Amino acid sequence: MIGKFQQHLHELILANSQVENVNSDDIFKEILRCRILDFNKAYNLSMLAKGFIHIDLINLFKSYKILDKDKTKLLDGLVNKLIFDFKIFIWEYRNVKLADLEHQKGINAKMKKSANKSKLVANKLDKIVSSRWELWNSLVFEKGGHWSNF
């Protein structure tokens, strides 16, 4: 997922840079120096997925003279792509693994429904939020949780 993010960011900068004769290798080296890729730091990609833009990313866009009118659109697209990739590479993968585990343990849909004591609350949440992904996203991202705690 991080590699796909780096590649997408690289392509965005390459396509939108106002610097003449921009060197593709230099862009990639600068992306690797960004502190947002270090998960040992307080700010990392999970914060970007919540919409917090790190100064390293802004400075990267400035250094390649990406026009101010394009920055917001590009950053918004970058955040959306990151969330979408998370959904595909982590969330859906997790759901498949969980379904496999439930099948191995002999857990079926009827058993899960009967174990759900809070159907009323779940039904109200389903009316408010149209899908489980949106429910999870609203509960985790908006409440300040970390994306890996699904």
Secondary structure, DSSP 4 states (H G I P E B T S, - for coil): -HHHHHHHHHHHHHHH--STT--HHHHHHHHHH-GGG-TTSSSSHHHHHTTPPPHHHHHHHHHTT--HHHHHHHHHHHHHHHHHHHIIIIIHHHHHHHHHHHHHTT--HHHHHHH-S-HHHHHHHHHHSSSHHHHHHHHHTTTT--TT--
